[in-house]
Structures are given as structure tokens and as C-alpha cells.
């Protein structure tokens, strides 16, 4: 259904497509939101700038890209058909399999007809005359929708290093978050990797054994415990399917939304030797067990954090043969868990290769990118390929790329001048009917499990509004301020405040830094959403 509007007596704008809900993003959150809204009878569509679905798992095709949540805890649980119809091949599956999974979900649920790919949203403006949003794409297409939903993520807008000359490089340069489907070819080439966050660690591990030479430019190292990935045999997969209900229940009862439960004990009740034995056992476990099945004091007290960080430092020294290189790979500016830890497979072993060099850009900063490579304060390097594993404009970066204007033309970038200000990461004052999934001040832990709470909440909310004749919902300023204060209070109970270099913290023009995720965990987040719903959507105004 479309309509045309006369802007004056002579000019007619392009037709507008009318929908109940317009979802930006066809990744983890957009897929679930679209399914729930279509199932509830809403005329909903989802758009994405990408050529295919999957969000993160479409864009991040770099070598070695894989989950660090157990595969079977990462997929959708709301459909038994989806669970029983898919077999995971590894405990932590790689990008190609993850992308196939999301295509399987879209096709099984019959969602593809309601998706518009290669569609980039340029602007979304709220129209107070009829309480709808007018959405315009870069192609000039126009959509008018009652509800505008964002599923654009908090880690989706690529960030490049702030050094001049990228356009001058005559070789191949590529960002891990925009890796082309067909390459580039790296075997035997002189390769640079800039960055040692999660994507850098995975890329370095994957390409190190096959490139001609590898130079890693590291600003600051991370704590990288082993992933301990293994294949899943057919019999193991059959067992997992038989336990899916229990696995789902586990993810809904653990702080991070993973299959790793908390340890119900205080570190102070055990001797240093006993704690060390526990650390050794944790080290052999998979994935996030090192964070979420550890003593809670490890992320809350400097003494216990230093103890566990020291344990990890010794593991690095055992793996890396050159003591000088090992010390460069041991973080000195933060303890374990103060940043999101990458999980590695063969990462530290790469540095034992004769053709691998580690450059500390704190000691010898990069000055510029030249036609042939990278110049630091001490040396000119020549490369065939430069890989930027430099992360994202985190938390608000993807929002900043869209001209979002709410009531009275208020720009979202202006409203968030001092950092994101939301109610439970779902709504923000001054922007009626803007509903966010996977947005600021809400994510933390196993991302699909966070989104699961949000999608169910919004599904119930829109059904409630339809049943009661409400057409508009808006978070109050007091409720948004209270949520931001709650986030700050929880952060203050942790060691996150010890470092502002983490992507958890987003620099702001106003107050310096703002914490962009929800630090109390998935269980507490779900509880608070249920409380908001049970109290008549407290903090929101429905009209």
C-alpha cells in the first residue's frame, strides 16, 4: 500500500510504503523481531544495507571469525522446529556456518518476502501530525510506519585508526568488519594486522601459519584465555537436542546468559593454593567459563583480579618463547574482565614463528600509511596487504550514521550528547514509537539471550497497545535518567571503572565517557523488563 503527498501545488514526492513496523537490520535482533511481529499479525518489514541476512555473521567474514558463545546457546530457542532442524558442527562455530544458520532460520520461518536487502536507511523523522515515522533510504524510497525499530547493534560501524594516508596505499587494505566474500588472497603475502582485539586475535591466529610474513601492530594487549573449541559429533548433537530445554533454562538463569553457571563461593574462603587449583581447572574449560564461573571477587576486587590476571600472565609466558615478546603480550593497563576478553586458538603460538613480528605502537606509534605500507616513528614497513582489525565506533556508532529526528525535530545525536540515555535500552525520551533492540545500556553477556528478553517484551507491548487502542509510546525523561543512574551504580560496584579504554565506554562530547552496556547481567535485565511490564509499562507513557 502506498500514498503520495503533495509538497506544493506542483511537486509530488515519491510514493510512501505504509507499514505497521519498520525494522532496521536483518541480524540476530531484526530476524526475531520480524518473526514475532508477523506472527502477531502486524504488517512488519525489515531492511538491511547488506546483500544477505545475518548481521554480524554476514559482514565479519575475516579469517578465523567464530563464536565465543557455545553455538547451541547462541541460536534461537523460541521455535522447537528451528532447534531440532539444525545440527551444529563445533562447540564454537565459524562465520560460514553461522551465516548459513541465519539463512536457514529466515527460510524456515518464511521471512524472506518481508525483507529488503541492499537498503540503507538515510533518515527517519517523526511526524507529530499523525504520530508516525517517515523513513527514507539512500535510494530515495520512502516508508511511513507507526513503529520504528532498530536492530543495528552496538558493534557494527567499523572504526579505522586515526592516522593519515589510508587512501595512498597501493596494496590491498581491508577491515575485518567489511571483509569481502571473495578474498583477499593472503598465502605467501607480506601482511600487516593492525589491532589485537577479538577480531585481530582471531585473524592473526588464522593467517599466521600461511602468510609469507606477518607484522602485528598492537596498541594494547588483551587477556586471551584459550577457547578450547572441539567438533560436535553426531551423537553429541543428538544429546544436545535432547537437553535443549535444560540448556535454555540454564542460559536464562546465569548472569551472562551462557551455559556457565556461577560459583556459589567466596574466594576469601579458600587459600591461595586452592584458588590456583580452581584457576587451573577453569583454564581447561570452554569459552566464558573463565569469567562467569570464576569467583565474583575477580571482577570486583583489585587483589583477586590481580591474582587471576597473574595466573593468566604466567600462561602467556609459558606459551611464548621470547620473553620480551611475551611481556609485550601481557596487559599492563587493565586486569582480566575489565575489557571483553578475546578467546584464542593458537594465538600465542603464532608469535613463536620466525616470520612474525610484534610492533608496540605505544612505544613506536604509527605515523602514516604510505604507498607501500606503514611508517612508524622508527621504521618504514612494506606490505602487500593491510588488515584493519580496529573494531567499531561502539555503542552509538550505527545510530550516528542515520539522521534520526524525534519530537520537534530533535536529533538523536543531540539527545545523546552526554551519552546514551534510555529506559532499559528500549526507548528514549523525545522519540515516540522508536523502539530499540540490541541497543545501548541493554546488552551484556550472550547477545541473543539479551535480545530474546527484548523481543518478547516488545511483542507483548505491541499486542497490548493494539488491544487497548494505544498508538503512541514514549519513555519519560525521569525513567531514562533513573535507568542511566542504575547502570552507573552497578558499574561502580565493578572494576570496569578502572579503565576507560574498553569499548564498553563511549567517549561523549558532554561528560567524558558513558557506559554503553548493561553490567548487571542477562538475568537481572530480564527481571527488570518483566517488572516494567507487570507495573503497566512503568516509565513509558502510552497514549
NURO-703255 format. One record per residue (C-alpha): residue number from 1; x, y, z. Coordinates in nm, 4 decimals. Example, Ala and Ser with C-alpha at 12.3 -4.5 7.8 and 13.67 -1.06 7.14 Angstrom:
! residues 2
- i	u	v	w
- 1	1.2300	-0.4500	0.7800
- 2	1.3670	-0.1060	0.7140
//
This chain:
! residues 543
- i	u	v	w
- 1	0.0000	0.0000	0.0000
- 2	0.1388	0.3442	-0.0905
- 3	0.0401	0.7049	-0.0740
- 4	0.1703	1.0206	-0.2376
- 5	0.1868	1.3590	-0.0735
- 6	0.1847	1.6969	-0.2488
- 7	0.4580	1.9159	-0.1054
- 8	0.3211	2.2118	-0.3026
- 9	0.0840	2.2630	-0.5955
- 10	0.3408	2.1461	-0.8494
- 11	0.5728	1.8910	-0.6801
- 12	0.4752	1.5409	-0.5711
- 13	0.7137	1.3312	-0.3625
- 14	0.7866	0.9655	-0.4282
- 15	0.5180	0.7248	-0.3034
- 16	0.5314	0.6095	0.0567
- 17	0.5004	0.2460	0.1544
- 18	0.2841	0.2143	0.4649
- 19	0.3682	-0.0461	0.7320
- 20	0.2896	-0.1028	1.0979
- 21	0.6522	-0.1620	1.1942
- 22	0.9754	-0.0839	1.0116
- 23	1.2809	-0.2731	1.1399
- 24	1.6322	-0.1546	1.0553
- 25	1.8603	-0.4574	1.0473
- 26	1.8298	-0.8226	0.9444
- 27	2.0695	-0.9640	1.2016
- 28	2.0013	-1.1546	1.5237
- 29	1.7554	-0.8993	1.6653
- 30	1.5889	-0.7962	1.3402
- 31	1.5098	-1.1557	1.2456
- 32	1.3449	-1.2366	1.5789
- 33	1.1525	-0.9083	1.5903
- 34	1.0236	-0.9569	1.2361
- 35	0.9124	-1.3117	1.3116
- 36	0.7289	-1.2161	1.6295
- 37	0.5528	-0.9163	1.4771
- 38	0.4454	-1.1014	1.1625
- 39	0.3172	-1.3876	1.3794
- 40	0.1164	-1.1350	1.5830
- 41	-0.0488	-1.0021	1.2692
- 42	0.1450	-0.6779	1.2295
- 43	0.2454	-0.5620	0.8836
- 44	0.6177	-0.5501	0.9536
- 45	0.9187	-0.5396	0.7254
- 46	1.2940	-0.5410	0.7900
- 47	1.5655	-0.3790	0.5801
- 48	1.9427	-0.4106	0.5747
- 49	2.2282	-0.2497	0.3851
- 50	2.3893	-0.5914	0.3374
- 51	2.3320	-0.8274	0.0465
- 52	2.2284	-1.1068	0.2828
- 53	2.0912	-1.1719	0.6295
- 54	2.2843	-1.2425	0.9486
- 55	2.4122	-0.9005	1.0532
- 56	2.7453	-0.9632	1.2263
- 57	2.7733	-1.3017	1.0583
- 58	2.7273	-1.1540	0.7140
- 59	2.9739	-0.8671	0.7450
- 60	3.2505	-1.0239	0.9554
- 61	3.3882	-1.2784	0.7091
- 62	3.7508	-1.2387	0.8099
- 63	3.9690	-1.5494	0.8504
- 64	3.9114	-1.7184	1.1842
- 65	3.5848	-1.5382	1.2665
- 66	3.3818	-1.7542	1.5024
- 67	3.1550	-1.7574	1.8044
- 68	3.2855	-1.7420	2.1589
- 69	2.9406	-1.8335	2.2937
- 70	2.8663	-2.2036	2.2673
- 71	2.6861	-2.2499	1.9339
- 72	2.3914	-2.4302	2.0900
- 73	2.3450	-2.1464	2.3417
- 74	2.3606	-1.8786	2.0730
- 75	2.0810	-1.9861	1.8378
- 76	1.7102	-1.9144	1.8721
- 77	1.5174	-2.1141	2.1322
- 78	1.1623	-1.9883	2.0686
- 79	1.0969	-2.2483	1.7970
- 80	1.1311	-2.6214	1.8528
- 81	1.1347	-2.6664	1.4751
- 82	1.4436	-2.4452	1.4473
- 83	1.6218	-2.6236	1.7302
- 84	1.5582	-2.9748	1.6062
- 85	1.6200	-2.8976	1.2402
- 86	1.9753	-2.7670	1.2733
- 87	2.2971	-2.9514	1.3620
- 88	2.5946	-2.7524	1.4888
- 89	2.9337	-2.8882	1.3838
- 90	3.1507	-2.7289	1.6557
- 91	3.1121	-2.6019	2.0085
- 92	3.2089	-2.2597	1.8716
- 93	3.1155	-2.2413	1.5046
- 94	3.2853	-2.0278	1.2435
- 95	3.1390	-1.7477	1.0324
- 96	3.0353	-1.9537	0.7279
- 97	2.8273	-2.1922	0.9369
- 98	2.6777	-1.9107	1.1429
- 99	2.5701	-1.7259	0.8288
- 100	2.4143	-2.0450	0.6921
- 101	2.2251	-2.0837	1.0193
- 102	2.0595	-1.7425	0.9948
- 103	1.9631	-1.8084	0.6326
- 104	1.8134	-2.1391	0.7489
- 105	1.6136	-1.9535	1.0152
- 106	1.4835	-1.6925	0.7705
- 107	1.3744	-1.9559	0.5197
- 108	1.2251	-2.1923	0.7779
- 109	1.0169	-1.9083	0.9254
- 110	0.9208	-1.7768	0.5809
- 111	1.0549	-1.4273	0.6472
- 112	1.2425	-1.3534	0.3246
- 113	0.9426	-1.1918	0.1443
- 114	0.9302	-0.9301	0.4194
- 115	1.2966	-0.8351	0.3996
- 116	1.4547	-0.5699	0.1793
- 117	1.8288	-0.6222	0.1349
- 118	2.0785	-0.3683	-0.0010
- 119	1.8598	-0.0997	0.1539
- 120	2.0406	0.1682	0.3534
- 121	1.8334	0.3959	0.5750
- 122	1.9350	0.7585	0.5362
- 123	1.6854	0.9292	0.7668
- 124	1.3935	0.8658	0.9987
- 125	1.1845	1.1635	1.1087
- 126	0.8918	1.1566	1.3499
- 127	0.5776	1.3262	1.2208
- 128	0.3753	1.4755	1.5045
- 129	0.0712	1.5316	1.2826
- 130	-0.0163	1.1615	1.2835
- 131	0.2430	1.0134	1.5240
- 132	0.4246	0.8125	1.2570
- 133	0.7816	0.7891	1.1341
- 134	0.8826	0.8821	0.7809
- 135	1.1802	0.6696	0.6788
- 136	1.3880	0.7491	0.3697
- 137	1.6532	0.5281	0.2121
- 138	1.9618	0.6371	0.0211
- 139	1.7858	0.5165	-0.2957
- 140	1.5033	0.7630	-0.2309
- 141	1.2436	0.5080	-0.1221
- 142	1.0052	0.6316	0.1468
- 143	0.8266	0.4342	0.4166
- 144	0.5708	0.5590	0.6677
- 145	0.5449	0.3458	0.9794
- 146	0.3775	0.3563	1.3180
- 147	0.6718	0.1902	1.4929
- 148	1.0381	0.2351	1.4060
- 149	1.2557	-0.0449	1.5416
- 150	1.6337	-0.0550	1.5338
- 151	1.8272	-0.3796	1.5225
- 152	2.1561	-0.2217	1.4173
- 153	2.3690	-0.3379	1.7097
- 154	2.6271	-0.1651	1.9243
- 155	2.9242	-0.3109	1.7342
- 156	2.8511	-0.2685	1.3648
- 157	3.0031	0.0605	1.2437
- 158	3.3705	-0.0078	1.1516
- 159	3.6369	0.2119	1.3049
- 160	3.9713	0.2867	1.1420
- 161	4.2891	0.4099	1.3123
- 162	4.3247	0.7849	1.3270
- 163	4.6366	0.8058	1.1113
- 164	4.6652	0.9676	0.7672
- 165	4.7319	0.8044	0.4330
- 166	4.4942	0.5087	0.4050
- 167	4.3893	0.6163	0.0580
- 168	4.7515	0.6224	-0.0620
- 169	4.8302	0.2559	-0.0012
- 170	4.8801	0.0763	-0.3349
- 171	4.8331	-0.2730	-0.1974
- 172	4.5134	-0.4285	-0.0640
- 173	4.3600	-0.2945	0.2556
- 174	4.0536	-0.4366	0.4253
- 175	3.8671	-0.4009	0.7562
- 176	3.7704	-0.7197	0.9373
- 177	3.4118	-0.5925	0.9727
- 178	3.3766	-0.5400	0.5962
- 179	3.5642	-0.8413	0.4664
- 180	3.4785	-0.9192	0.1021
- 181	3.3279	-1.2582	0.0265
- 182	3.5972	-1.3436	-0.2294
- 183	3.9236	-1.2655	-0.0579
- 184	4.1833	-1.1245	-0.0488
- 185	4.4399	-1.3976	-0.1088
- 186	4.6908	-1.3950	0.1781
- 187	4.9059	-1.7047	0.1356
- 188	5.2693	-1.6109	0.0945
- 189	5.1973	-1.2367	0.1162
- 190	5.3508	-0.9699	0.3367
- 191	5.0637	-0.8969	0.5725
- 192	5.0048	-0.6377	0.8435
- 193	4.7319	-0.6719	1.1064
- 194	4.6506	-0.3528	1.2937
- 195	4.4742	-0.4273	1.6227
- 196	4.4663	-0.7109	1.8757
- 197	4.1058	-0.7124	1.9943
- 198	3.8763	-1.0082	1.9302
- 199	3.8812	-0.9822	1.5515
- 200	4.2575	-0.9211	1.5481
- 201	4.3280	-1.2221	1.7698
- 202	4.1147	-1.4499	1.5520
- 203	4.2614	-1.3155	1.2270
- 204	4.6223	-1.3425	1.3466
- 205	4.5652	-1.6999	1.4625
- 206	4.4130	-1.7980	1.1277
- 207	4.6548	-1.6312	0.8832
- 208	4.9780	-1.6594	1.0801
- 209	5.0673	-2.0122	0.9656
- 210	5.0209	-1.9412	0.5909
- 211	5.1314	-1.5838	0.5140
- 212	5.4787	-1.5002	0.3907
- 213	5.5340	-1.2598	0.6774
- 214	5.3086	-1.1127	0.9435
- 215	5.3576	-0.7862	1.1293
- 216	5.1169	-0.7182	1.4154
- 217	5.0647	-0.3577	1.5240
- 218	4.9445	-0.3658	1.8821
- 219	4.8320	-0.0631	2.0811
- 220	4.7490	-0.2551	2.3987
- 221	4.7298	-0.6315	2.4558
- 222	4.4282	-0.8210	2.5859
- 223	4.3872	-1.1154	2.8208
- 224	4.3154	-1.4077	2.5870
- 225	4.2281	-1.7395	2.7523
- 226	4.2027	-2.0459	2.5259
- 227	3.8676	-2.1059	2.3558
- 228	3.9120	-2.4853	2.3838
- 229	3.6918	-2.5472	2.0812
- 230	3.6121	-2.9003	1.9627
- 231	3.3958	-3.0619	1.6950
- 232	3.0497	-3.1830	1.7929
- 233	2.9936	-3.5433	1.6887
- 234	2.6519	-3.6538	1.5570
- 235	2.5853	-3.8398	1.8826
- 236	2.6794	-3.5345	2.0884
- 237	2.4443	-3.3236	1.8778
- 238	2.1647	-3.5706	1.9384
- 239	2.2331	-3.5429	2.3112
- 240	2.2312	-3.1618	2.2928
- 241	1.8943	-3.1669	2.1176
- 242	1.7572	-3.3843	2.3947
- 243	1.8771	-3.1301	2.6509
- 244	1.7730	-2.8092	2.4744
- 245	1.5040	-2.7237	2.7281
- 246	1.7572	-2.7583	3.0103
- 247	2.0173	-2.5579	2.8156
- 248	1.7631	-2.2811	2.7547
- 249	1.6713	-2.2773	3.1229
- 250	2.0409	-2.2594	3.2137
- 251	2.1008	-1.9580	2.9894
- 252	1.8027	-1.7829	3.1500
- 253	1.9390	-1.8372	3.4991
- 254	2.3077	-1.7489	3.4623
- 255	2.4470	-1.3973	3.4876
- 256	2.5954	-1.3880	3.1398
- 257	2.3289	-1.5905	2.9605
- 258	2.5822	-1.8642	2.8859
- 259	2.5817	-2.2312	2.9827
- 260	2.8380	-2.1499	3.2527
- 261	2.6832	-2.1186	3.5980
- 262	2.8109	-1.9039	3.8815
- 263	3.0264	-2.0450	4.1593
- 264	2.8427	-2.0160	4.4900
- 265	3.1504	-1.9495	4.6991
- 266	3.3680	-1.6628	4.8074
- 267	3.7328	-1.6542	4.7077
- 268	3.8133	-1.5453	5.0609
- 269	3.7041	-1.8834	5.1950
- 270	3.9894	-2.0594	5.0172
- 271	4.3662	-2.0491	5.0354
- 272	4.5759	-1.9118	4.7513
- 273	4.6768	-2.2692	4.6637
- 274	4.3139	-2.3835	4.6490
- 275	4.2195	-2.0865	4.4331
- 276	4.5096	-2.1663	4.1994
- 277	4.3807	-2.5227	4.1578
- 278	4.0411	-2.3782	4.0659
- 279	4.2008	-2.1444	3.8113
- 280	4.3807	-2.4392	3.6531
- 281	4.0535	-2.6282	3.6186
- 282	3.8783	-2.3229	3.4726
- 283	4.1604	-2.2774	3.2244
- 284	4.0765	-2.6159	3.0724
- 285	3.7064	-2.5311	3.0363
- 286	3.5458	-2.3722	2.7328
- 287	3.4719	-2.0123	2.6462
- 288	3.3375	-1.7731	2.9066
- 289	3.3698	-2.0136	3.1994
- 290	3.6860	-1.8216	3.2976
- 291	3.4732	-1.5112	3.3529
- 292	3.1309	-1.6328	3.4626
- 293	3.2243	-1.9434	3.6649
- 294	3.5039	-1.7624	3.8430
- 295	3.4931	-1.6079	4.1894
- 296	3.2835	-1.2908	4.1758
- 297	3.5658	-1.1115	4.3562
- 298	3.7793	-1.1457	4.0425
- 299	3.5816	-0.8676	3.8745
- 300	3.5033	-0.6743	4.1926
- 301	3.8271	-0.6514	4.3900
- 302	4.1717	-0.5429	4.2769
- 303	4.3512	-0.8061	4.4845
- 304	4.1700	-1.1101	4.3425
- 305	4.1684	-0.9630	3.9936
- 306	4.5455	-0.9183	4.0130
- 307	4.5819	-1.2768	4.1331
- 308	4.3879	-1.4254	3.8419
- 309	4.5493	-1.1865	3.5931
- 310	4.8890	-1.3006	3.7219
- 311	4.7842	-1.6605	3.6651
- 312	4.6991	-1.5786	3.3030
- 313	5.0239	-1.3841	3.2588
- 314	5.2226	-1.6911	3.3532
- 315	5.0286	-1.8956	3.0983
- 316	5.1319	-1.6458	2.8301
- 317	5.4976	-1.6685	2.9396
- 318	5.4777	-2.0481	2.9115
- 319	5.3480	-2.0269	2.5535
- 320	5.5664	-1.7520	2.4039
- 321	5.9355	-1.8461	2.3713
- 322	6.0818	-1.4949	2.3509
- 323	6.0474	-1.3384	2.6995
- 324	6.0489	-0.9852	2.5573
- 325	5.7635	-1.0649	2.3208
- 326	5.5728	-1.2410	2.5986
- 327	5.5892	-0.9307	2.8175
- 328	5.4556	-0.7181	2.5312
- 329	5.1553	-0.9531	2.5094
- 330	5.0712	-0.9214	2.8800
- 331	4.8315	-0.6326	2.9550
- 332	4.9621	-0.3707	3.1951
- 333	4.6741	-0.1236	3.1713
- 334	4.3824	-0.3436	3.2817
- 335	4.3004	-0.6634	3.4648
- 336	4.1109	-0.9632	3.3338
- 337	3.7434	-0.8900	3.2675
- 338	3.7752	-0.5112	3.2689
- 339	3.7537	-0.5383	2.8914
- 340	3.5717	-0.8067	2.6976
- 341	3.8312	-1.0868	2.6751
- 342	3.9030	-1.2402	2.3338
- 343	3.9287	-1.6191	2.3336
- 344	4.2121	-1.7705	2.1359
- 345	4.3081	-2.0817	1.9436
- 346	4.6793	-2.0896	1.8658
- 347	4.7163	-1.7135	1.9015
- 348	5.0218	-1.7048	2.1268
- 349	5.1933	-1.9798	1.9265
- 350	5.1947	-1.7565	1.6183
- 351	5.4488	-1.5307	1.7882
- 352	5.6956	-1.8176	1.8000
- 353	5.7206	-1.8137	1.4187
- 354	6.0335	-1.6588	1.2655
- 355	5.8247	-1.4671	1.0101
- 356	5.6093	-1.2881	1.2705
- 357	5.6926	-0.9511	1.4267
- 358	5.5079	-0.7675	1.7035
- 359	5.5187	-0.3867	1.6970
- 360	5.4208	-0.1986	2.0125
- 361	5.2539	0.1181	1.8821
- 362	5.2567	0.2718	2.2279
- 363	5.6364	0.2754	2.2214
- 364	5.6689	0.3339	1.8454
- 365	5.3442	0.4915	1.7191
- 366	5.2217	0.4622	1.3634
- 367	5.2787	0.7941	1.1874
- 368	5.1161	0.7363	0.8499
- 369	5.0181	0.4826	0.5893
- 370	5.2361	0.5146	0.2834
- 371	5.2031	0.3931	-0.0734
- 372	5.3951	0.0794	0.0223
- 373	5.2966	0.0152	0.3825
- 374	5.3097	0.1704	0.7297
- 375	5.5554	0.4189	0.8751
- 376	5.6164	0.4278	1.2491
- 377	5.8360	0.6677	1.4431
- 378	6.1230	0.4215	1.3961
- 379	6.0767	0.2290	1.0728
- 380	5.9133	0.2028	0.7299
- 381	5.7317	-0.1297	0.6716
- 382	5.6310	-0.2610	0.3301
- 383	5.3230	-0.4805	0.2858
- 384	5.1107	-0.6428	0.0209
- 385	4.8009	-0.6439	0.2452
- 386	4.6984	-0.4318	0.5439
- 387	4.4206	-0.5711	0.7625
- 388	4.2489	-0.3248	0.9947
- 389	4.1218	-0.5178	1.2972
- 390	4.0488	-0.1924	1.4760
- 391	3.6971	-0.2597	1.5965
- 392	3.3981	-0.0316	1.5882
- 393	3.2598	0.3073	1.6704
- 394	3.0971	0.1310	1.9596
- 395	2.7529	0.1572	2.1139
- 396	2.6149	0.4598	1.9244
- 397	2.8175	0.4462	1.6017
- 398	2.5468	0.2843	1.3889
- 399	2.2837	0.5238	1.5292
- 400	2.5005	0.8233	1.4428
- 401	2.5054	0.7174	1.0763
- 402	2.1288	0.7694	1.0431
- 403	1.9588	1.1100	1.0598
- 404	1.7088	1.0202	1.3345
- 405	1.4874	1.3083	1.4476
- 406	1.2179	1.2833	1.7108
- 407	0.9633	1.5225	1.8520
- 408	1.0116	1.8867	1.7411
- 409	1.2936	1.7819	1.5108
- 410	1.5243	1.6784	1.7968
- 411	1.8212	1.4844	1.6601
- 412	1.9134	1.1645	1.8405
- 413	2.2797	1.2690	1.8337
- 414	2.1810	1.5853	2.0237
- 415	1.9644	1.3988	2.2732
- 416	2.2578	1.1660	2.3451
- 417	2.5116	1.4463	2.3647
- 418	2.6161	1.3263	2.7105
- 419	2.5929	0.9584	2.6182
- 420	2.3012	0.7198	2.5594
- 421	2.0035	0.7897	2.7848
- 422	1.7435	0.5147	2.7617
- 423	1.4844	0.3227	2.9515
- 424	1.6163	-0.0331	2.9615
- 425	1.7825	0.0220	2.6251
- 426	1.4388	0.0068	2.4615
- 427	1.3173	0.3649	2.4359
- 428	1.4467	0.7186	2.4800
- 429	1.2610	1.0369	2.5704
- 430	1.1645	1.2679	2.2859
- 431	1.1412	0.9837	2.0325
- 432	0.7900	0.8337	2.0448
- 433	0.7446	0.4894	1.8917
- 434	1.1204	0.4444	1.8489
- 435	1.1928	0.1008	1.9938
- 436	1.5440	-0.0407	2.0097
- 437	1.6683	-0.3980	2.0127
- 438	2.0306	-0.4726	2.0874
- 439	2.0902	-0.1062	2.1637
- 440	2.2772	0.0977	2.4269
- 441	2.2524	0.0282	2.8024
- 442	2.0946	-0.3135	2.7460
- 443	2.3439	-0.5623	2.6042
- 444	2.5776	-0.7725	2.8133
- 445	2.6817	-1.1362	2.8002
- 446	2.5420	-1.3760	2.5414
- 447	2.3816	-1.1300	2.2982
- 448	2.0952	-1.3446	2.1585
- 449	1.9817	-1.4200	2.5113
- 450	1.9599	-1.0454	2.5868
- 451	1.7708	-0.9840	2.2642
- 452	1.5345	-1.2696	2.3478
- 453	1.4114	-1.0754	2.6529
- 454	1.3704	-0.7597	2.4479
- 455	1.1884	-0.9193	2.1549
- 456	0.9392	-1.0909	2.3848
- 457	0.8843	-0.7657	2.5767
- 458	0.8179	-0.5669	2.2568
- 459	0.5941	-0.8404	2.1157
- 460	0.3774	-0.8285	2.4284
- 461	0.3885	-0.4470	2.4359
- 462	0.2622	-0.4003	2.0809
- 463	-0.0123	-0.6573	2.1307
- 464	-0.1141	-0.4702	2.4485
- 465	-0.1195	-0.1369	2.2647
- 466	-0.3302	-0.2758	1.9816
- 467	-0.5770	-0.4384	2.2194
- 468	-0.6231	-0.1166	2.4163
- 469	-0.6262	0.1312	2.1313
- 470	-0.2905	0.2936	2.2084
- 471	-0.0953	0.4311	1.9136
- 472	0.1993	0.6035	2.0827
- 473	0.4572	0.5030	2.3419
- 474	0.7374	0.7184	2.4787
- 475	0.9822	0.6776	2.7658
- 476	0.9750	0.9543	3.0251
- 477	1.2870	1.1579	3.0952
- 478	1.2758	1.0628	3.4633
- 479	1.2659	0.6922	3.3764
- 480	1.5589	0.7263	3.1346
- 481	1.7620	0.9159	3.3938
- 482	1.6802	0.6532	3.6563
- 483	1.7988	0.3746	3.4236
- 484	2.1226	0.5583	3.3473
- 485	2.1768	0.6091	3.7211
- 486	2.1120	0.2388	3.7813
- 487	2.3678	0.1424	3.5146
- 488	2.6234	0.3802	3.6672
- 489	2.5584	0.2416	4.0153
- 490	2.6166	-0.1185	3.9039
- 491	2.9296	-0.0199	3.7115
- 492	3.0580	0.1449	4.0270
- 493	3.0477	-0.1946	4.2011
- 494	3.2907	-0.3442	3.9491
- 495	3.6410	-0.2842	3.8186
- 496	3.5085	-0.1563	3.4855
- 497	3.5755	0.1924	3.6187
- 498	3.9493	0.1161	3.6274
- 499	3.9858	0.1508	3.2503
- 500	3.8090	0.3772	3.0031
- 501	3.9926	0.2241	2.7059
- 502	3.7365	-0.0559	2.6709
- 503	3.4696	-0.0278	2.4012
- 504	3.2197	-0.0596	2.6873
- 505	3.2899	0.3100	2.7435
- 506	3.1935	0.5537	2.4703
- 507	3.3545	0.8995	2.4640
- 508	3.0969	1.1792	2.4652
- 509	3.1103	1.5481	2.3874
- 510	2.9489	1.6306	2.7175
- 511	3.0620	1.4315	3.0229
- 512	3.3704	1.2474	2.9019
- 513	3.2664	0.8824	2.8944
- 514	2.9402	0.6905	2.9144
- 515	2.8993	0.3188	2.9889
- 516	2.7177	0.1598	2.6967
- 517	2.6218	-0.1931	2.8040
- 518	2.4177	-0.3385	3.0909
- 519	2.6625	-0.4615	3.3557
- 520	2.4232	-0.6466	3.5894
- 521	2.3781	-0.9395	3.3529
- 522	2.1100	-1.1093	3.1471
- 523	1.9078	-1.2497	3.4381
- 524	1.8732	-0.9151	3.6130
- 525	1.7948	-0.7448	3.2843
- 526	1.5132	-0.9885	3.2076
- 527	1.3744	-0.9456	3.5592
- 528	1.3642	-0.5682	3.5215
- 529	1.1815	-0.5913	3.1898
- 530	0.9217	-0.8183	3.3476
- 531	0.8817	-0.5700	3.6341
- 532	0.8261	-0.2834	3.3884
- 533	0.5605	-0.4890	3.2093
- 534	0.3912	-0.6079	3.5297
- 535	0.3608	-0.2480	3.6503
- 536	0.1699	-0.1269	3.3464
- 537	0.4819	-0.0446	3.1425
- 538	0.6130	0.1783	3.4148
- 539	0.8359	0.4537	3.2853
- 540	0.6602	0.4644	2.9484
- 541	0.3650	0.6849	2.8554
- 542	0.1092	0.5085	2.6358
- 543	-0.1499	0.7224	2.4610
//
